[in-house]
């Protein structure tokens, strides 16, 4: 997880975008599954984006999820994605 975050910083240092705010560096619960969770906002040219990185151990494997949205739509897109993703994780763990 730390390597994935370092890759994000390395891309910023190459000038592809500028991180404007680290929103969270913690963990979240998705369904019954805990995820390491890192979210931040960045600017790429004239675009403002929100990005989310999540990592967990799942079914004997690592599962890494990265979601990037337009900053103006971040809450709507993130909430819709997490609702569907939570249902998928919960349904899969009960089957």
C-alpha positions, -999 to +999 in steps of 0.1 A: +000+000+000+028+024+008+044+016-025+012+025-043+010+058-025+047+064-033+039+058-070+012+085-068+037+110-054+063+100-080+039+108-108+032+142-092+070+148-090+072+141-128+048+170-133+017+151-145-004+166-118-003+185-085-018+170-054-039+198-037-052+180-006-048+146+011-084+140+023-079+107+042-051+082+049-069+056+071-091+025+066-127+020+057-152-009+059-168-021+026-194-046+033-177-070+057-142-063+043-117-037+058-097-017+033-066+005+037-079+038+023-061+068+008-080+097-009-067+130-023-076+157-047-054+169-075-052+192-105-042+181-139-040+210-163-073+228-158-091+198-144-097+192-107-100+155-098-106+134-067-089+100-064-093+071-041-070+041-034-081+011-015-063-022-007-073-053+011-066-090+013-095-108-003-101-145-011-063-153-007-052-124-029-046-087-027-073-065-041-064-029-051-091-005-062-084+029-076-112+053-086-106+088-100-135+112-107-141+149-116-139+168-083-174+183-088-189+148-091-167+130-066-193+124-038-220+112-063-196+089-082-178+076-051-211+069-032-226+051-061-195+030-067-191+021-031-227+011-028-224-013-057-190-025-047-201-031-011-230-052-024-207-072-046-182-078-018-210-088+006-228-110-019-195-128-029-185-134+008-219-150+015-219-173-015 
